Amino acid sequence: MYKAKHIHICSGVTLHYIKTDKFKTDKITMLFSAGLDKVYTSYRTLLINVLMTGCRKLPDIKAINDRLYELYGADFASLNTKRGDIQQTGATIKFLNGAFTPDKKSMLSAALETVTDVLFDPLVKDGAFDEKIVSIEKKNLIDSIRADINNKTVYARKKCISLMCENEVYGISSEGEEAVVETIDEKKLYDFYKEFVSKTSLDIYYVGAQSEDEVVNAVRSTFEKIEIAPISYKKYPAVYDVDDVKRITEEMPVTQGKLSLGFRTGTVRNDKDYAALSIFNVIYGLAPTSKLFTVVREKMSLCYYCRSQLIETKGILLVSSGIECENKEKAEAGILQQLEEIKNGNVSDDEIVTAKKFYVNMLKSSFDSAGAMVAWTAAESYDGTDREQDDFIRDIMNVTKEDVVRVANKIKLDTVYYLKGNTHTDEV
Amino acid sequence: MKFEIREDAQFGEKIYSAVHESGVHILVCPKPLFTENYVMFGTKYGSSVDRYIADGESEVTSIPDGTAHFLEHKMFENEDGVDVFSLFGEYGASANAFTSFDKTVYEFSCTDNFEKNLETLIKFVQAPYFTKETVAKEQGIIGQEIKMYDDSPSWRVLMNLMSAVYEHNAVKNDIAGTVESIAEITPEILYKTYNNFYNPANMVLCVCGPADPETVFEVCEKTLKSVKPTHVSVVTEKEPETVKQKEVRIAMPISIPYFCIGIKDFGHTLSPADKSRREIAMTLLLSILFGKSSPLYKRLYESGYINESFDSEYNISDNYSIVIISGESNNPDEAYAIIREEIEKIKKNGIDDAEFEINKKALLGGAIDVFDKTDDTVYAMLSTYFSGIDFFDSFKPYYTVTKKDVLDMLDIFSDEYISLSVVDVMEDQV
């Protein structure tokens, strides 16, 4: 069990301190939050990629990595994710706790400095970023936007969500859009950067064994010279109404068809019904004991994977499956039939008990992961709440069969996306 | 059951070990501060076995490609018709399994009811049950799994590389087999394979988490069955030293070409201790040559020939060993040419002392990281056990490896041992 302590560092900057002696490494994560936006999302993504390739003190990839290698191979990575209607960009560093290094020295300050050097002290020439770096990262970003198609499972899932949410802010990709990326240059990006880091909200997450005082002091001294004017972002209510079910089929020369179904549940993470929806999801398609796994995969033998997931901030339920092209109708009918079963109350007490155990096990196992601790804390902060997992576990244990049937009956099909195979791949 | 305790003062970790009378080795790494227990029960048998001489026989038995993986799937069904997942589900555990080239592993993790779940794991892995009907049904499911991999460029580029590097070694065959090969699988084949390769003496059970080691041994004592040890010899054909094919290319509907460079090695024929040393020396060489701090990485990245996906690794097991350098590139041929050029440069100029030391330091830090996740710890315990070395001892070469050890690894970086596999972008995709 753990609890994050929220500490105000300076205007716009909050430290979330999580103390644990479990790990041999410490983790520091810094995340900027800003509203999803058709134009600026691309800027932010490109920006974080450019910043990660060098800063004033460590001017190229080699210099940054030499510093990380000196810190016993610290892991340093950029972050760019979508949480509800906001985009979170930043970086995370994981480094050995001093107790486990041969020289027994704490690396906290050096690690913190590496992250802040990269985020707040970039490589600038004549009021612009380096032209060559920006052009390489533009190309890499465009490649990466196009690369979605290389993993057809992920592609089908993303496509389903973007079609389903095409008129919502949530439908904006956190990666950015090719057309926007093309228009950015080193000067525009630097102008954007100056605005971005001076008006933002920055959350810093620390997970590790060092004392609160040590961490707070190190963070305060690092942020002494940094000035930030805090901003707020807008959140939109989750869409629940569905007029007509959207059906989109795309053809590609693939061997296996991919079927994705998007549903609206009308329930988001901080709603009273969320615990019941979570249990519904386990029973429907998350667990290997679920109806989708045991019926559509095992009994009907239609696919290798058929599972459901929730997008908690938007109340979206997504079912994904990989199937033989001729079985599309059968698979879709099977998936919808299992939902009907739950709506009609065909859920046993055993299924409820097993689902609760599965879910509680999943929640508790996240206590052993620094990344999961950060994710929970960030989700709470997005929801404007400060619950502990124990509170949520209690809600889960109180879910009844009636609750599950009730939330199931609120679920509406919104979008059916199908990636259909048309030829076999060519051997050259 | 008698057990031993080994302690490593530097990591502050302990391993409890015991051998059950059946021959199963049991290793426990206690993590009292953690919430979840992670358990793996594995056999040293994977997809790279295609022929063997069974216990008590003299003729060679051939098995269809994909048998190890098929068997792994089928173990989840019980004689009483109860699905194994539901048994774990009853006690809140999350269970899974995987098959690699050289091992098959059954695993679960749980935060509650540890003893019940451990019993379930041991019982189901020791109770094979196959019928014609269940085998036929699985052919449909695995057929879809194979097709899923058929559409994955990262998998195709790797498997094509393996068949370019190897002439005979069964590691070149797809782990899941093909739709045709799995069609040949029968309950009889599965039983025979099971009886020969799931012998307790060929297996290890590893636990990491808050569980009390003595409890683990007690559950094992009362649940593990004793079976007569089998003597199986795996049949392999002598593999030529050089690669079979220099280059292999296909095209797929993707956005950027994928490449994989393979360097054929024979390190797997060494003794366990030498293998472990070689693994670290080679990994260090790869870090110096291809790591993010290397001049080569900077050159390739800044010329736009690689992106963040660029990676290198050394795989060494009992049956094969290979260096793999992989990535995505808009110009894989140019990337390949530059990589070969830099290899020649380092062969000529050697390695700078500072570079050697800093890479060694980084590698050591990365290795200690394995203790922070129970699944990583368990997998490392299991793998080192199968390699025939002690888990804690496996870290020693990180401290003792020399520059000469690393330079010696350069011997295999020579044309006749290298293959290139590329998946190009298919034109007119849609």
HADDOCK unambig.tbl for C-alpha pairs under 7 A between the chains (distance, minus, plus):
assign (segid A and resid 22 and name CA) (segid B and resid 33 and name CA) 5.77 0.50 0.50
assign (segid A and resid 22 and name CA) (segid B and resid 34 and name CA) 6.63 0.50 0.50
assign (segid A and resid 23 and name CA) (segid B and resid 372 and name CA) 5.26 0.50 0.50
assign (segid A and resid 24 and name CA) (segid B and resid 369 and name CA) 6.97 0.50 0.50
assign (segid A and resid 24 and name CA) (segid B and resid 372 and name CA) 6.26 0.50 0.50
assign (segid A and resid 61 and name CA) (segid B and resid 298 and name CA) 6.67 0.50 0.50
assign (segid A and resid 62 and name CA) (segid B and resid 292 and name CA) 6.48 0.50 0.50
assign (segid A and resid 62 and name CA) (segid B and resid 293 and name CA) 4.54 0.50 0.50
assign (segid A and resid 62 and name CA) (segid B and resid 294 and name CA) 6.75 0.50 0.50
assign (segid A and resid 62 and name CA) (segid B and resid 298 and name CA) 6.51 0.50 0.50
assign (segid A and resid 65 and name CA) (segid B and resid 292 and name CA) 6.21 0.50 0.50
assign (segid A and resid 65 and name CA) (segid B and resid 293 and name CA) 5.15 0.50 0.50
assign (segid A and resid 66 and name CA) (segid B and resid 293 and name CA) 5.83 0.50 0.50
assign (segid A and resid 69 and name CA) (segid B and resid 358 and name CA) 6.07 0.50 0.50
assign (segid A and resid 69 and name CA) (segid B and resid 359 and name CA) 6.59 0.50 0.50
assign (segid A and resid 69 and name CA) (segid B and resid 361 and name CA) 6.71 0.50 0.50
assign (segid A and resid 69 and name CA) (segid B and resid 362 and name CA) 4.62 0.50 0.50
assign (segid A and resid 70 and name CA) (segid B and resid 358 and name CA) 6.29 0.50 0.50
assign (segid A and resid 70 and name CA) (segid B and resid 362 and name CA) 6.86 0.50 0.50
assign (segid A and resid 72 and name CA) (segid B and resid 361 and name CA) 5.30 0.50 0.50
assign (segid A and resid 72 and name CA) (segid B and resid 362 and name CA) 4.33 0.50 0.50
assign (segid A and resid 72 and name CA) (segid B and resid 364 and name CA) 6.86 0.50 0.50
assign (segid A and resid 72 and name CA) (segid B and resid 365 and name CA) 4.56 0.50 0.50
assign (segid A and resid 73 and name CA) (segid B and resid 361 and name CA) 6.94 0.50 0.50
assign (segid A and resid 73 and name CA) (segid B and resid 362 and name CA) 3.68 0.50 0.50
assign (segid A and resid 73 and name CA) (segid B and resid 363 and name CA) 6.40 0.50 0.50
assign (segid A and resid 73 and name CA) (segid B and resid 365 and name CA) 5.41 0.50 0.50
assign (segid A and resid 73 and name CA) (segid B and resid 366 and name CA) 5.83 0.50 0.50
assign (segid A and resid 96 and name CA) (segid B and resid 365 and name CA) 6.67 0.50 0.50
assign (segid A and resid 100 and name CA) (segid B and resid 10 and name CA) 6.79 0.50 0.50
assign (segid A and resid 100 and name CA) (segid B and resid 11 and name CA) 6.57 0.50 0.50
assign (segid A and resid 136 and name CA) (segid B and resid 304 and name CA) 6.38 0.50 0.50
assign (segid A and resid 140 and name CA) (segid B and resid 307 and name CA) 6.72 0.50 0.50
assign (segid A and resid 146 and name CA) (segid B and resid 255 and name CA) 5.95 0.50 0.50
assign (segid A and resid 147 and name CA) (segid B and resid 255 and name CA) 5.49 0.50 0.50
assign (segid A and resid 147 and name CA) (segid B and resid 256 and name CA) 6.99 0.50 0.50
assign (segid A and resid 149 and name CA) (segid B and resid 254 and name CA) 6.07 0.50 0.50
assign (segid A and resid 149 and name CA) (segid B and resid 255 and name CA) 6.74 0.50 0.50
assign (segid A and resid 150 and name CA) (segid B and resid 153 and name CA) 6.79 0.50 0.50
assign (segid A and resid 150 and name CA) (segid B and resid 254 and name CA) 5.04 0.50 0.50
assign (segid A and resid 150 and name CA) (segid B and resid 255 and name CA) 6.58 0.50 0.50
assign (segid A and resid 151 and name CA) (segid B and resid 152 and name CA) 6.38 0.50 0.50
assign (segid A and resid 251 and name CA) (segid B and resid 430 and name CA) 6.56 0.50 0.50
assign (segid A and resid 252 and name CA) (segid B and resid 429 and name CA) 6.72 0.50 0.50
assign (segid A and resid 252 and name CA) (segid B and resid 430 and name CA) 5.19 0.50 0.50
assign (segid A and resid 253 and name CA) (segid B and resid 253 and name CA) 6.68 0.50 0.50
assign (segid A and resid 253 and name CA) (segid B and resid 429 and name CA) 6.87 0.50 0.50
assign (segid A and resid 253 and name CA) (segid B and resid 430 and name CA) 6.95 0.50 0.50
assign (segid A and resid 254 and name CA) (segid B and resid 151 and name CA) 6.15 0.50 0.50
assign (segid A and resid 255 and name CA) (segid B and resid 147 and name CA) 5.94 0.50 0.50
assign (segid A and resid 255 and name CA) (segid B and resid 150 and name CA) 6.79 0.50 0.50
assign (segid A and resid 255 and name CA) (segid B and resid 151 and name CA) 6.23 0.50 0.50
assign (segid A and resid 256 and name CA) (segid B and resid 147 and name CA) 5.74 0.50 0.50
assign (segid A and resid 256 and name CA) (segid B and resid 148 and name CA) 6.03 0.50 0.50
assign (segid A and resid 288 and name CA) (segid B and resid 85 and name CA) 6.25 0.50 0.50
assign (segid A and resid 289 and name CA) (segid B and resid 85 and name CA) 6.17 0.50 0.50
assign (segid A and resid 289 and name CA) (segid B and resid 86 and name CA) 5.70 0.50 0.50
assign (segid A and resid 289 and name CA) (segid B and resid 89 and name CA) 6.87 0.50 0.50
assign (segid A and resid 301 and name CA) (segid B and resid 137 and name CA) 6.20 0.50 0.50
assign (segid A and resid 301 and name CA) (segid B and resid 140 and name CA) 5.79 0.50 0.50
assign (segid A and resid 301 and name CA) (segid B and resid 141 and name CA) 5.62 0.50 0.50
assign (segid A and resid 302 and name CA) (segid B and resid 140 and name CA) 6.98 0.50 0.50
assign (segid A and resid 302 and name CA) (segid B and resid 141 and name CA) 6.62 0.50 0.50
assign (segid A and resid 303 and name CA) (segid B and resid 141 and name CA) 5.45 0.50 0.50
assign (segid A and resid 303 and name CA) (segid B and resid 144 and name CA) 5.66 0.50 0.50
assign (segid A and resid 304 and name CA) (segid B and resid 141 and name CA) 5.03 0.50 0.50
assign (segid A and resid 304 and name CA) (segid B and resid 142 and name CA) 6.49 0.50 0.50
assign (segid A and resid 304 and name CA) (segid B and resid 144 and name CA) 5.42 0.50 0.50
assign (segid A and resid 304 and name CA) (segid B and resid 145 and name CA) 5.23 0.50 0.50
assign (segid A and resid 323 and name CA) (segid B and resid 144 and name CA) 6.64 0.50 0.50
assign (segid A and resid 354 and name CA) (segid B and resid 89 and name CA) 5.56 0.50 0.50
assign (segid A and resid 354 and name CA) (segid B and resid 90 and name CA) 5.37 0.50 0.50
assign (segid A and resid 354 and name CA) (segid B and resid 92 and name CA) 6.64 0.50 0.50
assign (segid A and resid 357 and name CA) (segid B and resid 91 and name CA) 6.91 0.50 0.50
assign (segid A and resid 357 and name CA) (segid B and resid 92 and name CA) 4.37 0.50 0.50
assign (segid A and resid 358 and name CA) (segid B and resid 89 and name CA) 6.52 0.50 0.50
assign (segid A and resid 358 and name CA) (segid B and resid 92 and name CA) 4.77 0.50 0.50
assign (segid A and resid 358 and name CA) (segid B and resid 93 and name CA) 6.56 0.50 0.50
assign (segid A and resid 361 and name CA) (segid B and resid 92 and name CA) 6.02 0.50 0.50
assign (segid A and resid 361 and name CA) (segid B and resid 93 and name CA) 6.84 0.50 0.50
assign (segid A and resid 361 and name CA) (segid B and resid 110 and name CA) 6.17 0.50 0.50
assign (segid A and resid 361 and name CA) (segid B and resid 111 and name CA) 5.70 0.50 0.50
assign (segid A and resid 364 and name CA) (segid B and resid 35 and name CA) 6.84 0.50 0.50
assign (segid A and resid 364 and name CA) (segid B and resid 111 and name CA) 6.72 0.50 0.50
assign (segid A and resid 365 and name CA) (segid B and resid 35 and name CA) 6.26 0.50 0.50
assign (segid A and resid 365 and name CA) (segid B and resid 36 and name CA) 5.36 0.50 0.50
assign (segid A and resid 365 and name CA) (segid B and resid 111 and name CA) 6.58 0.50 0.50
assign (segid A and resid 367 and name CA) (segid B and resid 35 and name CA) 6.64 0.50 0.50
assign (segid A and resid 368 and name CA) (segid B and resid 34 and name CA) 5.92 0.50 0.50
assign (segid A and resid 368 and name CA) (segid B and resid 35 and name CA) 6.36 0.50 0.50
assign (segid A and resid 425 and name CA) (segid B and resid 252 and name CA) 5.96 0.50 0.50
assign (segid A and resid 426 and name CA) (segid B and resid 251 and name CA) 6.33 0.50 0.50
assign (segid A and resid 427 and name CA) (segid B and resid 250 and name CA) 5.20 0.50 0.50
assign (segid A and resid 427 and name CA) (segid B and resid 251 and name CA) 6.68 0.50 0.50
assign (segid A and resid 428 and name CA) (segid B and resid 249 and name CA) 6.41 0.50 0.50
assign (segid A and resid 428 and name CA) (segid B and resid 250 and name CA) 4.98 0.50 0.50
assign (segid A and resid 428 and name CA) (segid B and resid 251 and name CA) 6.61 0.50 0.50
